């Protein structure tokens, strides 16, 4: 059975219009904020990030950052830029580890410059992929 696809909610651009908007040289910060907030309300973090970044919408980017910290999403935080304070990367890594998002935790510890914890999480990942012993 094929998955059912729903239409986009009213007021949101489809993928082609979104690409066109994001490639415009001048798109008002207010338009970017509006689209970013609409995508955010649906939980579409990556789409919201693109519009907030395009419009330089600091409050929107802070919401994305807070969400990345709350959910241990190192990928989303990295999309905001990799030059964050190591303490922020460690906080994201710790949260990801708590939530058992081991790949995010490993990457965040790596970006925090913590080789010991990076290796520890890499070991956890390797152990999860190992076959149970037959002893």
C-alpha positions as CSV (number, residue, x, y, z in Angstrom):
1,X,0.0,0.0,0.0
2,X,1.4,3.4,-1.0
3,X,1.8,6.1,1.6
4,X,-0.9,8.8,1.6
5,X,0.5,12.2,0.9
6,X,-1.3,15.2,2.2
7,X,-1.4,18.6,0.6
8,X,0.7,21.4,2.2
9,X,-1.2,23.6,4.6
10,X,-2.4,26.8,3.1
11,X,0.2,29.6,2.9
12,X,3.2,27.3,2.7
13,X,5.3,27.2,-0.5
14,X,5.8,23.9,-2.3
15,X,9.4,22.7,-2.8
16,X,9.8,24.6,-6.1
17,X,8.5,27.9,-4.8
18,X,10.5,27.5,-1.6
19,X,13.7,27.0,-3.7
20,X,12.8,30.1,-5.8
21,X,12.2,32.2,-2.6
22,X,15.4,31.1,-1.0
23,X,17.4,31.9,-4.1
24,X,16.0,35.4,-4.5
25,X,18.6,38.0,-3.9
26,X,16.4,40.2,-1.8
27,X,13.7,38.5,0.3
28,X,12.4,40.7,3.2
29,X,13.3,39.6,6.7
30,X,9.5,39.8,7.5
31,X,8.7,37.3,4.7
32,X,11.4,35.0,6.0
33,X,10.1,35.3,9.5
34,X,6.6,34.5,8.4
35,X,7.6,31.4,6.4
36,X,10.0,30.3,9.2
37,X,7.3,30.5,11.8
38,X,4.8,28.6,9.7
39,X,7.3,25.8,9.1
40,X,8.2,25.9,12.8
41,X,4.6,25.5,13.8
42,X,4.5,22.2,11.8
43,X,7.8,21.0,13.4
44,X,9.6,21.3,10.1
45,X,12.9,22.5,11.7
46,X,15.1,22.3,8.6
47,X,12.7,24.4,6.5
48,X,12.3,26.9,9.3
49,X,16.1,27.2,9.6
50,X,16.5,28.0,5.9
51,X,14.1,30.9,6.1
52,X,15.4,32.2,9.4
53,X,18.9,32.1,8.1
54,X,18.0,33.8,4.8
55,X,16.3,36.6,6.7
56,X,18.8,36.9,9.5
57,X,15.9,36.2,12.0
58,X,17.9,36.0,15.2
59,X,14.9,35.0,17.4
60,X,14.0,32.2,15.0
61,X,17.6,30.9,14.9
62,X,17.6,30.9,18.8
63,X,14.4,28.8,18.7
64,X,16.2,26.3,16.4
65,X,19.2,26.3,18.7
66,X,17.1,25.7,21.8
67,X,15.3,22.8,20.0
68,X,18.6,21.2,19.0
69,X,19.7,21.4,22.6
70,X,16.5,20.0,24.0
71,X,16.4,17.1,21.5
72,X,20.1,16.4,21.3
73,X,20.1,17.1,17.6
74,X,23.8,17.7,16.7
75,X,23.0,17.8,13.0
76,X,20.6,20.7,13.4
77,X,23.0,22.6,15.6
78,X,25.8,22.0,13.1
79,X,23.5,23.5,10.4
80,X,23.6,26.7,12.5
81,X,27.4,26.7,12.3
82,X,30.1,24.6,13.8
83,X,31.9,27.4,15.7
84,X,29.7,27.1,18.8
85,X,31.2,27.1,22.3
86,X,32.5,23.6,23.3
87,X,30.2,23.8,26.4
88,X,27.1,24.0,24.1
89,X,28.4,21.0,22.0
90,X,28.9,19.0,25.3
91,X,25.4,19.9,26.4
92,X,23.9,18.7,23.1
93,X,26.1,15.6,23.3
94,X,25.0,14.8,26.9
95,X,21.4,15.3,26.0
96,X,21.7,13.1,22.9
97,X,23.4,10.4,25.0
98,X,20.6,10.5,27.5
99,X,18.1,10.1,24.7
100,X,20.2,7.3,23.2
101,X,20.9,9.2,20.0
102,X,24.4,7.8,19.9
103,X,25.5,9.1,16.5
104,X,24.5,12.6,17.4
105,X,26.3,12.3,20.8
106,X,29.5,11.1,19.1
107,X,29.4,14.0,16.6
108,X,28.7,16.6,19.2
109,X,31.5,15.3,21.5
110,X,33.8,15.4,18.5
111,X,32.9,19.0,17.8
112,X,33.3,19.8,21.5
113,X,36.9,18.6,21.3
114,X,36.4,15.8,23.7
115,X,38.2,12.7,22.3
116,X,37.6,10.5,25.4
117,X,33.9,10.9,25.3
118,X,33.9,10.6,21.5
119,X,35.7,7.3,21.8
120,X,33.4,6.1,24.6
121,X,30.3,6.7,22.4
122,X,32.0,5.2,19.4
123,X,32.5,2.1,21.5
124,X,28.8,2.1,22.5
125,X,27.9,2.4,18.8
126,X,30.2,-0.5,17.9
127,X,28.9,-2.6,20.7
128,X,25.3,-2.1,19.5
129,X,26.2,-3.3,16.1
130,X,28.1,-6.4,17.4
131,X,26.5,-9.8,17.2
132,X,25.8,-11.4,20.6
133,X,28.4,-13.9,21.6
134,X,27.6,-17.6,21.5
135,X,29.1,-18.4,24.9
